[in-house]
Every structure is written in C-alpha cells, then in structure tokens.
Amino acid sequence: MSIAVVGGGAFGTALAISMAQSGAEVMLWARDVSALKSTRQSVHLPGAFLPNLVSISSKLEDVAKANAILLAIPMQSLSIVLTKISSPLEGKRLIACCKGVDLSTLAGPTKVIENIKPLSIPAILTGPSFAADIAKGLPTALTLACCDDAVGQSLQKQLSTPSFRLYRSTDVVGAELGGALKNVVAIACGACVGRGMGDSARAALMTRGFAEMVKLATHLGSKPDTMTGLSGMGDLALTCMSEQSRNFRFGLSIGRQEEFDASVTVEGVKTAEAVTRLAHQVGLDMPICKMVYNLSTKRVSVKTAIQALLSRPLKEE
C-alpha cells in the first residue's frame, strides 16, 4: 500500500524518512520542492536526509494516488489544503498529523476531513513525539485513532516500524483533544518557567491543565482513560518539559517578555482561542485555557494572569 505525506515541514519530513527507512515507497508533497529535491533535506529539519525511496512533488493530484495519506500540515491550513485536492479521495485513508481545533468550525481534524472529503476514511496520528527524534530513528510511541477499528488495525501494521510504534484506539475525540489541549497547557508552563516561578509551579499547572483536558474531552464523549495514555498525559509531559516544543518556547518568550519568531507555527495559540469559545459554548469553566488565550493575544500581562489564577477560590481537588 502506497503512502503520501502532505507537508514538507519538520514533522512531515521526519514521517517520510521514517516510513521510507522501513522499506515503504513514499511520496512527499511540499509547496516549494526545488531545495528539497537538490539537497534532500528540509530547512526545518537540518541534518536529516530523505532516502531515495522518497519521491518529492508539489502537485496535489499526486497525493491522490496513494492509499494512505498523512496530513502533516498546520491545523488551520488543513481545510484549505483538502479543498485544493480535486479528487474525492474515495476509500483513501486520510491520517491527520496535526494537533488543534479548527477556528472557523470548532471541529477536530478528523471532522474537518469528514466534512470536506466525506468518501474518505479519516484517522489521527498523535502523541509524544519530536520530529528530530523520529528522523533519527529514536524510539517513539504514538496513538493511531480511527473510528473504524479494522482500518485502524491495517494502518497500525502499515505505518509502524521497529522504532516507530503505534498504539491503536477508536476514541478519536479523546486522541484529538489530548493533542490539541496539551499545546495550550505547554504555553502556560512556558510562561510560568519564563517568569521564574519554578518547577513546582510548572507541575501544578500541568496537573490542573490535565484536569481541564479531561473535563472537556469527557464532556464531548471521550473515554476517561484515553487522557491517561500517549495522546493525553504522554504528550502533555513531553511538551511541557522540553524546549524542543515550540509551544513551550512561545510560553517562555511570554514569561521573559521577549519577542518570538513570527514565522514559527505555534498551534496552541489558535487552539486556546478555539477551546475558549468551545468551552463557553458547552458551559465549561476552563481557566487555564482562557488565560493562555488572553496571554497569547496580549489581552493581559503575565503578572495579571498569574494573580488571576492564584486568586481563584480554594476548593476540593
């Protein structure tokens, strides 16, 4: 079964390398392929070279030829790219590799796929992973969630490699929200560390942020134990503890009152906005998510945000 990876950024490049290293023929789609074709490496992932088994194309019609299509593009670009693929993609497995909530529809990645390509079979690949680790072949374990378990089993076998281990789930809602919400919490933790508040405060934010993740996910139909797995707690731990995380680094810049590179995609910013709207819509109180939204859009200062969270009423855990 052939594989296409949509997205020539760090994660898409890493996935293409990983799939090809296991012997699969992979097509990597990117907007600008001239440098990729000449150097066989992405500027977003220095030192990682694309194997010969990876072909490169800038034509979206080439994507439709594959049976399994990995969509490694930013969440807010997902609907745009899918709309540009003229083929209905009937029966194709479309695996979202993005983490977030669509701002215009407040839908997760698989729902976006379902709405635009209703004849395809959507799934999501998510969990604790850095592109550089995947490209190097370092051990990585992720969640592959698909409502159709038979398709999930097939994709699990097709996409797993000796160092890239996939665990299967049918809880698509939980897997999506775990990946989306942990980015928001990571921004909060980065701001906390950047402000010099210490690791104890970071641990508290992670814990209370995790409680918000569980609250929203279960309210929307997720199984409670999904959040304790790779796509929830696993991804939260990695993203909140490492400066390899763009969301954590963005939070650090807020806490330190430093400028952040505007060319770097920080999924948690748009997710915080979308989740704040979604939480209001369903009547849930999610103070950390709301505060990250206000912080990242400069509606409040770090000092004000911290004071607001610390002055909340004391209650039973």
N, C-alpha and C positions, 0 to 999 in steps of 0.2 A: 504494500500500500504506500503510495507516494505522499510526501509531506511538503507543505509550503509554509514558510514563516513570513508573516507580513510585519515589516518593521526592521529597519537597519540600525536601530539604536543598540545600546549595550545589551539589553536583555534578549532582543531578537537575534542578535549576532551570536550570543552565548548559546541560545537554544539551537540555532543552526549548526554550530560547532559540535555540540553535544550529540545531536541526532546523527550527524554525519560520522562521528567517531565510532558509532555503533554499527556503521555499515549502511545506513539508510541514504537514499538519494534525496537530497533536499534542495528546494528552490527558495532563495531568499529574495523577498521583494523590498526595495527601498526607493525613495523618491530620487535620490541622486546616487547613481551607481558608478560614475566614472572613477572616483577614487577607490571605491570598493573593489572594482574589477582590476585596477592596476596594482594596488597594494595588498589585496586580500585581507585587509583588516579595517575595522571601523574606528573612526576617530574617537568614538565614545568608549572603546574598549582597547586601549593601546596594548600591543604585545600579544594579542590573541589573533591568530591567523585562521582564515576559513579554509578547510580542507578542500581538495579537488572535487569531492563528491557534492559540494555545494555550488549550484549554479546561481547566477545573480540576474535579476531582471527589474526593470522599472515599469513593466507593463502589468496592470492589474488583471488583464484577461489571462495571463499565465498562471495566476493564483488559482483560478477556477479548475485547472487541470488536475490539481491534487485532490486526494480523497480526504486527507486530514489537513486542516488549515489552522495554524497557530497565529492568533492575532495579538502580536506583541507591540501594541501602539497605545498611546495615552488614552485614558477612559473618555475624555471629552472629544477625542477625534474618532472614536470607534464608529459612531453612526455615519460620519462623513465618509470615511473610507469604505464602509459596507455599501453605502448608497452608490458609490462610484464603480462598484463591481457590477457590470451589466447582467451577468449570469444569475439565474435564480438560486444556484448552488443546491439544487435538489438532491437530497440524500447525503450531502457532504457534511463531514464533522467539523464544526467551527468551534475552536477552543479559545476562549478569551484568556489572555495572559496579562490583562490589565486589572488594576485594583481601584475601585471607586464607585461613585453613583453619578449617573448622567444628570447634569444640571437642569436640562430642559424637561425631562420626563420623570425624574427621581427614580429611575429604574436602574437595576444592576446590569452587568454586562450581558448575561445570557438572555435577559428580557429584551435588551436592545437588539441582539442578534435575532431573536424570535420575531420581533416586530418588523424588522427590515428584510430578513431572509427567512420567511415562515416555512419554507420547504426544506431548510437545512436542519441539522441536529446540533443544538448548542451544548457546550460544556465549558467548564472553567478550570484553569490550572493555576493554583495559588499556594502560598505557604512561605516558610522562611528560606529565602534564597537571595544571594547576591550574584549578579551577572559574572563577575570576575571569578568566583568560586566555581560556577558551572562550566565556564570556558576552560578552566584549568583541570577539570575532571575531578574536583574535590567532592567528597560525599555530600549529597544533597537529597533531602526528602521533602516531597510536596504532596498536596492533596489534588486529586483529579475528581471533580464533582460533575455528575451528569444524571439527569432525571431518569434516563433510560439505562438501567444497570448493565444490560447486555452490551450496549455501545461503550459504556464505561469500562467494562472488562476488556473489550477489544482495544480501546485506546490505551489502557494501562499496559497491556502487553506490547503494543506497538511503540510507545513513547519511552518506556523505561529502558535504562541502560545500567550497566554494572555500578555506576557511580551516581546515577540519577534515578532515584527510587520513588515511585508514585504509589500513594495510598488512595484507594477508591472510596467515593461517597456518593449518595444520592441526594444529600442535603445541599442543594445548590444555593439556597438562600443563606444558610449559615456560612458556607465557604466564601461566598461573595462579600458578605458583611464583615467577616473576620478580616479579610484582606483590605477592605476599604477603611474600616474604622481604626485599625492599628496605626495607619498613617497619621490620623488625626491625633491619637494619643502620643505618637512619637514626636510630633511638633511640640506638644505640651511639655514632654520630658526634655526636649532640647532646650526650650526656653527656660525651664527650671534649672538645668545644669549651666546654661549660659549665664544665668543670673547669679550663679554661685550659691545655690541653695542646698547643694549636696546630694549624695546618693540616697539618703533616707527619704528625702522629699520626692526624688525620682521614683523610688519603689512605691511610695504612697500613690503617686499619680498613675503609675502603671496599674496598680491594683484597683483603684477607683475607676480608671478608664476601662479596665476589663469588665467591671460591673456594668458600665454603660453599654459596652458591646453586647454583653449577654442580654441585657434588658431589651434593647431594640431588636436583636436577632430573634429572640424567643417570641416577642410580641408579633413579629412578622412571620412566624411559623417555623423557625429553625428548631432543630433538636438541641436541647441544652448542652449535651456533651460535645457537639461539634466545636464549640468555642474553646474547649479544653484541648483540642487537637492541634495539628500542624497549622491549619488555616486560621486559627484563632490565637491561642496562647503562644504557640511556636513562633508565629510571625511577629507577634507583639514583642516577645522577648528580644528577637534579633534586631528589630527596627528601632527599639527604644534604647539599645545598649551599644550601638556601633555608629561611628562617624562615617561609615560607608553608606549609611542611609541618608538619602537626600532630604527626607522629611525631618530627620533628627538634626541634620546640619542646618536646615532652614530655621528650625526652632532655636538652635544655638545662636544663629545670627540675630534673631529677635531678642533673645536674652542679653546678648552682648551689645545690642544696638549698633550692629554692623550691617552694611549693605550685603545683599545676597545676589549671586549671579542670576539675572533675569532669564537667561537662556536655558537654565536647568528646570526641567519639569518637576514640580512638587505636587503630586497627586492629592496630598492631604488637604491642600488649601481649598480646592473646589469641593472635595468631599465634605469638609467641615461645613461649608455653606449648604450643600445639598442635604446633609444629615440634619442640620439645624432646622431647615424647612420641613423635612420629613418628620422629625420628632414633634414639631409643633402641630403638624397635620394630624398625627395619630395620638396627640395628647400625652407625650412622654417628656419628663424632665431630664435633660442631658447637659448638665452644667459645663463639663469639660469640653465637650464638642462645641457648645455655644461660645465658650470663652476663646477657644482656638480660632473660631471663625472671626470673632471680634478682634483678636490679636493680629491675625494674619492679614486683615484688611485695615489695620491701624485705627480701628474704632476705639480701642482702649490701649493704655500703656501696659507694660509688663507689671509694673508696680500695682496698678489698679486691678488687673486681672488676678494677681496673687491675693490681694486683700479681699477681693470679692469671693474667691474660693475658700479662703481661710475663715471668712466671717459667716459662712453658711451655718444654719442651725445644727447643733450636735444631735446625733441620732444613733439608733442601734444599727450595727453593721448588717 
